[in-house]
Amino acid sequence: MDKVVDSAAVAVADIPDGATLAVGGFGLCGIPSTLIAALTRTERSGLRVVSNNCGVDDWGLGLLLAAGRIARMTSSYVGENKEFARQYLSGELEVELTPQGTLAERLRAGGSGIPAFFTPAGVGTQVEEGGLPWRYAADGSVAVASPPKEVREFAGRRYLMEESITADFALVRAEVADRHGNCVFHSAARNFNPLAAMAGRTTLVEAERIVEAGELDPDAVHLPGVYVDRIVAADPTDKRVERRTVRPAAQEV
């Protein structure tokens, strides 16, 4: 089945208000910027987004956030976006913070049909005990807080039960995809992308290069096409470096 669609606008056209989105990427590495930009150009709102972080103020998921389209974030890290902090602390945005490995496994488990699992991450913290602020009230008080987790012991060690995550749609970015949806990711850009793709009921992939079916070495495929519903060409130049670090220029002798 040829899963390539004409444009990112076509790919995101049926995402409704209030949809849950699993979005790949880590920082600004491997984020589906073409699909995010297309979704920002729609008027969709009330989105519930699951992603490691929320981009930066003027790029990635930060575009949707700045436009007031995101109602809830489930993330492990949010430190690079000032607008995110403003909306969260003012009560405009609900935020569920979860340990990074737990977030990855919640997505993988959701895509694998596993409803819940036990992990030691968060034992003895507010992740276990509850009370983490998910939403603040306008006066600064906590309006919604995290509930306590179920705890069980295995071999004398305590573990927390975490529920898996599934999403209405997944947005991911691949380096190469064939027309059947088999995907290859480039190095660190692989990050959360395969996990987000697995968790989505409808998965949208933007690929920097689209090839014919059969061109990919089966051993090189990171994400089987069974998880992918639509493919769109990504803008290969639409990339940014989150933090550029360079050495000082060499001193002339």
C-alpha positions in Angstrom: 0.0 0.0 0.0 1.4 3.4 -1.0 1.1 5.6 2.1 2.6 8.8 0.7 0.3 11.8 0.8 0.6 15.0 -1.1 1.4 17.4 1.7 1.7 17.9 5.4 -1.5 19.8 5.3 -3.3 16.8 3.9 -1.6 14.5 6.5 -2.9 16.5 9.5 -6.3 17.5 8.1 -8.4 15.1 10.1 -6.7 15.8 13.5 -9.6 17.1 15.6 -9.8 19.5 18.5 -8.9 17.8 21.7 -6.9 15.1 20.1 -4.1 13.3 21.9 -0.8 13.5 20.1 2.4 11.4 20.6 5.2 13.5 19.2 8.8 12.2 18.5 12.0 14.1 19.1 14.4 15.0 21.9 15.1 18.7 22.4 15.2 19.9 18.8 16.7 16.6 17.5 14.4 14.6 15.2 11.3 16.6 15.8 8.6 16.4 13.2 8.8 20.1 12.4 7.0 19.9 9.0 3.9 18.3 10.5 3.9 20.5 13.5 4.1 23.6 11.3 1.2 22.3 9.2 -0.9 21.6 12.3 -0.1 25.1 13.6 -1.6 26.6 10.5 -4.9 24.9 11.3 -7.2 26.1 14.0 -7.0 22.9 16.1 -7.0 23.5 19.8 -7.3 21.7 23.1 -4.6 19.3 22.1 -3.2 16.8 24.6 0.4 16.2 23.7 2.8 13.5 24.9 6.4 14.3 24.1 9.8 14.4 25.8 9.7 18.2 25.9 7.9 21.1 24.2 10.4 22.5 21.8 11.6 26.1 22.3 9.6 29.3 22.2 9.7 29.8 18.5 10.1 26.4 17.0 8.7 22.8 17.2 5.9 22.2 19.6 6.6 25.7 21.0 4.7 27.1 18.0 1.5 25.2 19.0 2.1 26.2 22.6 2.5 29.9 21.8 -0.7 29.8 19.7 -2.6 28.5 22.7 -3.4 25.2 21.0 -2.1 22.8 23.7 -4.2 22.1 26.8 -2.1 19.4 28.4 1.5 18.1 28.1 3.0 14.8 29.3 6.7 15.3 29.3 9.9 14.5 31.1 11.7 17.9 30.5 10.5 21.4 29.9 13.4 23.7 30.8 14.0 25.4 27.4 10.7 27.1 26.9 9.8 30.2 28.8 6.3 30.4 27.4 5.8 26.8 28.7 6.8 27.9 32.2 4.5 31.0 32.0 1.5 29.0 30.9 2.1 26.3 33.5 2.6 28.6 36.4 -0.4 30.8 35.4 -2.8 27.8 35.2 -3.3 27.9 31.4 -1.6 24.6 30.8 -1.8 21.2 32.5 1.5 19.4 32.8 2.2 15.8 33.8 5.9 15.4 34.5 7.2 11.8 34.3 10.7 10.3 34.5 12.2 10.0 31.0 12.7 6.3 30.9 9.2 5.8 32.3 7.8 8.0 29.5 9.6 6.0 26.9 8.3 2.7 28.3 4.8 4.0 28.7 4.8 4.8 24.9 6.4 1.5 24.0 4.0 -0.5 26.2 1.0 1.3 24.7 2.1 0.4 21.2 2.7 -3.2 22.3 -0.8 -3.7 23.9 0.6 -3.7 27.5 -1.8 -1.8 29.7 0.6 -1.2 32.6 4.0 -2.2 34.1 6.1 -1.8 37.2 9.2 0.3 37.5 11.5 1.4 40.3 11.8 4.9 38.9 10.2 7.5 41.2 10.0 5.2 44.3 10.2 7.4 47.5 9.4 10.6 45.7 6.3 12.6 44.8 5.9 10.4 41.7 5.0 7.7 44.1 3.3 9.7 46.8 1.3 12.0 44.6 0.9 15.7 45.0 2.9 16.9 42.0 1.1 20.0 40.6 -0.5 19.1 37.3 -2.4 22.4 37.0 -2.2 25.6 39.0 -5.1 27.9 39.8 -4.9 31.6 38.9 -4.1 32.5 42.5 -1.0 30.1 42.5 -2.6 27.3 44.4 -2.6 23.7 43.1 -5.8 23.0 41.3 -5.0 19.5 40.0 -2.3 17.3 41.5 -0.9 13.9 40.6 -2.5 10.9 42.3 -0.4 8.4 44.3 0.9 5.3 42.4 0.1 1.7 43.2 3.2 0.1 44.8 4.2 -3.6 44.9 7.3 -5.4 46.0 9.2 -7.9 43.9 12.2 -9.7 45.3 12.3 -7.3 48.2 12.3 -4.2 46.1 9.5 -1.6 45.7 8.1 -0.8 42.3 5.5 1.7 41.0 2.8 0.8 38.6 2.7 3.0 35.5 0.0 3.0 32.9 0.8 2.8 29.3 0.1 5.6 26.8 -1.7 5.5 23.5 -2.6 8.5 21.4 -5.1 9.4 18.7 -2.3 10.5 16.4 1.5 10.2 16.3 3.8 12.7 14.6 7.3 11.5 13.9 10.3 12.3 11.7 12.4 9.8 9.8 15.5 10.2 7.7 14.3 7.7 5.1 10.9 6.0 4.6 9.7 3.7 1.8 6.2 4.0 0.4 5.0 1.2 2.6 6.0 3.1 5.7 9.2 1.3 6.7 11.4 3.9 8.4 15.1 4.5 9.1 16.1 7.1 11.6 19.5 8.9 11.7 21.6 8.4 14.8 20.3 10.3 17.8 17.3 11.5 15.8 15.9 8.0 16.4 15.2 8.9 20.1 11.4 8.9 20.9 10.3 8.6 17.3 9.7 4.8 17.0 8.1 4.8 20.4 5.7 7.6 19.5 4.9 5.9 16.2 4.0 2.7 18.0 1.7 4.5 20.5 -0.4 6.3 17.8 -3.6 4.9 16.5 -2.9 6.9 13.3 0.8 7.6 12.7 2.0 10.4 10.4 5.7 10.3 9.3 7.6 13.1 7.7 10.7 11.7 5.9 13.7 13.6 4.6 13.9 11.0 1.8 11.2 8.7 0.4 12.2 5.6 -1.6 10.4 2.9 -3.4 9.3 -0.3 -1.6 12.1 -2.8 -1.5 14.9 -0.3 -1.6 15.6 -0.5 2.2 17.6 -3.3 3.6 15.2 -5.1 5.9 18.0 -5.3 8.6 18.3 -1.5 8.5 14.6 -0.8 9.2 14.0 0.8 12.7 10.2 1.1 12.4 8.1 -1.4 10.4 5.5 0.0 8.1 2.7 -1.7 10.0 2.9 1.2 12.5 2.7 3.9 9.8 -0.4 5.3 8.1 0.7 8.3 6.2 4.0 9.6 4.9 4.9 13.1 3.8 8.0 14.7 2.5 9.9 16.7 5.1 11.7 19.9 4.5 15.3 18.7 4.9 16.5 22.3 5.6 14.1 22.8 8.4 16.5 22.0 11.2 17.9 24.0 14.1 20.7 23.5 16.6 19.3 23.9 20.2 22.6 24.9 21.8 25.6 25.8 19.6 28.9 25.3 21.3 32.2 26.1 19.6 35.8 26.5 20.6 37.3 29.9 20.8 39.3 30.9 17.7 42.9 29.9 17.9 45.2 32.7 19.1 47.7 33.8 16.5 51.3 33.6 17.8 
